[in-house]
Amino acid sequence: MSTGIISRLHEWPRYCLPKARKIALDVIKANPPLSTQDIFRLVNGNTAAQPSSSQVTATGTRPPHPFTKYRGVKPPCVGSQIRSIRYLKKIVLPSLASDKEIEKFHTKVETKHSRTADVWLWRAKDRKKSAQPQQQAATGNEVEALPAEIADLPPAAVGVGEDWSHLNRRRQRARERKVERDLKWMRTLQNAKREAVQEFLAEKVPSVSLGVPSSRSSR
């Protein structure tokens, strides 16, 4: 690979700059849900360009050496931290989304001709809402540690509703009696599981309520 191609690859950063992250996140937090184009417009409308020489003298810092010759396609906003909409779309926004700072969602908006159009917008993610699933997951782990599950099996699990027309009458009657016994035994086991889970939750996890009525109270 020639040196010209290598220098072209490193002419513009291919990673998310910290300042670019902060600028984009501040814009998203300060506004209602925005499209990628709206974020780019607001970012470059509120972001200052490269400092002038007088500002450099006042602050005592030296700005980056300006490009005198550009290779390839020049970004639309060279002096901005978010230099192009492609950089925003492919680098900055995915970086914020992967860190759960923002989220992308689908909605419909009304156009000028009173028609609805499908759009994808970005918004800041609510930290409080994102913490709730984590608490529920922690509670779910405690429930998963229970000695028995409380999910009820359907009657079809023991053969209720199956077609036995291919059997003779004697075998059909025998099969019906067997299914009736199995169904009764299955319900007995399920009631015992409910009682065991209720007792376990009352002792170990008092704050969790599964809303399963005890079979003892219904008797």
C-alpha positions in Angstrom: 0.0 0.0 0.0 1.4 3.4 -1.0 2.1 6.1 1.5 -0.5 8.3 -0.2 -3.3 5.8 0.5 -2.1 5.3 4.1 -2.1 9.0 4.8 -5.6 9.3 3.3 -6.9 6.6 5.7 -5.6 8.5 8.7 -6.5 12.0 7.5 -9.8 11.9 9.4 -10.3 10.1 12.7 -12.3 6.8 12.3 -13.1 6.7 16.1 -15.5 8.6 18.3 -13.8 11.7 19.7 -14.8 12.5 23.4 -15.7 16.1 22.5 -17.9 14.8 19.6 -19.7 12.5 22.0 -20.3 15.3 24.5 -21.6 17.7 21.9 -24.0 15.2 20.4 -25.3 14.0 23.8 -25.9 17.6 25.0 -27.9 18.4 21.9 -30.0 15.2 22.2 -30.7 15.8 25.9 -31.6 19.5 25.4 -34.2 18.8 22.7 -37.2 16.6 21.9 -36.5 13.4 19.9 -34.4 14.3 16.8 -33.5 12.7 13.6 -29.8 12.2 12.6 -30.1 15.2 10.2 -31.6 17.4 12.9 -28.8 16.5 15.3 -26.1 17.3 12.7 -27.8 20.6 11.9 -28.0 21.7 15.6 -24.5 20.5 16.4 -22.9 22.5 13.7 -25.2 25.5 14.4 -24.1 25.6 18.0 -20.5 24.4 17.7 -17.8 27.1 17.2 -15.2 26.7 14.4 -11.5 26.6 14.9 -10.2 29.4 17.2 -8.6 32.4 15.6 -5.1 33.5 16.2 -6.2 36.2 18.7 -8.0 33.5 20.8 -4.9 31.4 20.7 -2.9 34.2 22.1 -5.4 34.9 24.9 -5.7 31.2 26.0 -2.1 30.3 25.4 -2.9 27.2 23.4 -2.0 26.4 19.9 -4.8 25.1 17.6 -4.2 22.1 15.4 -2.2 22.8 12.2 -4.8 23.5 9.5 -4.9 21.2 6.5 -3.4 22.9 3.4 -4.1 20.0 1.0 -7.1 17.6 1.2 -7.1 14.2 -0.2 -10.3 12.5 -1.3 -13.7 14.0 -0.4 -13.5 17.0 2.0 -16.0 16.8 4.9 -18.7 19.5 4.9 -17.7 20.8 8.3 -13.9 20.6 8.6 -13.7 22.8 11.7 -16.4 21.0 13.7 -15.9 18.1 16.1 -18.7 16.3 14.1 -17.4 17.0 10.6 -20.0 15.1 8.5 -23.4 13.4 8.9 -21.7 10.1 8.0 -19.3 10.5 10.9 -22.3 11.3 13.2 -24.4 8.4 11.9 -21.7 5.7 11.7 -19.4 6.6 14.6 -20.8 9.0 17.2 -24.5 7.9 17.6 -23.7 4.2 17.7 -21.0 4.9 20.3 -23.6 6.7 22.5 -26.2 4.0 21.9 -23.8 1.2 22.8 -23.1 3.0 26.2 -26.9 3.2 26.7 -26.8 7.0 26.7 -29.3 7.3 23.9 -31.8 5.1 22.1 -33.3 5.0 18.6 -37.0 4.4 18.2 -39.6 4.3 15.4 -42.5 6.6 15.2 -44.8 8.3 12.6 -45.0 12.0 11.8 -47.4 14.1 9.8 -46.0 15.6 6.6 -46.9 18.9 5.0 -49.5 17.1 2.8 -51.3 15.7 5.8 -49.8 12.3 5.4 -48.0 10.2 7.9 -44.4 9.0 7.3 -42.3 6.5 9.2 -39.2 8.0 10.8 -36.5 6.9 13.2 -35.6 9.4 15.9 -33.0 9.6 18.7 -33.6 10.5 22.3 -31.8 10.4 25.6 -32.3 7.2 27.6 -33.9 7.5 31.0 -31.5 6.2 33.6 -34.3 5.5 36.1 -36.3 3.4 33.6 -33.2 1.4 32.6 -32.5 0.7 36.3 -35.9 -0.9 36.8 -35.3 -3.9 34.4 -32.0 -4.5 36.3 -33.9 -4.7 39.6 -36.5 -6.9 38.1 -33.8 -9.2 36.7 -32.2 -9.4 40.1 -35.6 -10.3 41.6 -36.1 -12.8 38.8 -32.8 -14.5 39.7 -34.0 -15.0 43.2 -37.2 -16.5 42.0 -35.3 -18.8 39.6 -33.5 -20.2 42.6 -36.8 -21.6 43.9 -37.0 -25.4 44.4 -39.9 -25.8 42.0 -41.6 -23.9 39.1 -45.1 -22.7 39.4 -46.0 -22.7 35.7 -49.2 -24.7 35.2 -49.2 -27.4 32.5 -52.1 -27.4 30.2 -54.5 -30.4 30.4 -53.3 -31.4 26.9 -50.0 -32.4 28.5 -51.6 -35.5 29.9 -53.7 -36.3 26.8 -56.9 -34.3 27.3 -58.5 -33.7 23.9 -56.6 -36.3 21.9 -58.4 -38.3 19.2 -58.8 -41.9 20.1 -61.2 -42.9 17.4 -58.7 -45.4 16.0 -59.0 -47.4 19.2 -61.7 -49.9 20.0 -64.3 -49.0 22.8 -62.5 -51.0 25.5 -59.2 -49.2 24.9 -60.9 -45.9 24.6 -62.5 -46.3 28.0 -59.2 -47.4 29.5 -57.4 -44.4 28.0 -60.0 -42.0 29.4 -59.6 -43.5 32.9 -55.9 -43.1 32.6 -56.0 -39.5 31.4 -58.4 -38.7 34.3 -56.0 -40.1 36.8 -53.1 -38.3 35.3 -55.0 -35.0 35.2 -55.9 -35.3 38.9 -52.4 -36.2 39.9 -51.0 -33.2 37.8 -53.3 -30.8 39.5 -52.3 -32.1 42.9 -48.6 -31.6 42.1 -49.2 -28.1 40.9 -51.1 -27.1 44.0 -48.2 -28.5 46.1 -45.7 -26.4 44.1 -47.8 -23.3 44.6 -47.8 -23.8 48.4 -44.1 -24.5 48.5 -43.3 -21.4 46.5 -45.6 -19.2 48.7 -43.8 -20.5 51.8 -40.4 -19.9 50.3 -41.2 -16.4 49.2 -42.7 -15.5 52.6 -39.4 -16.5 54.3 -36.7 -15.6 51.8 -38.2 -13.0 49.4 -40.9 -11.1 51.3 -41.0 -8.2 48.8 -41.8 -10.4 45.8 -45.4 -11.3 45.2 -46.3 -13.6 42.3 -50.0 -13.2 42.7 -50.6 -16.9 42.8 -53.5 -17.8 45.2 -52.8 -20.6 47.6 -54.8 -23.7 47.2 -55.3 -24.0 50.9 -57.2 -20.7 51.1 -59.5 -21.9 48.3 -60.5 -25.1 50.1 
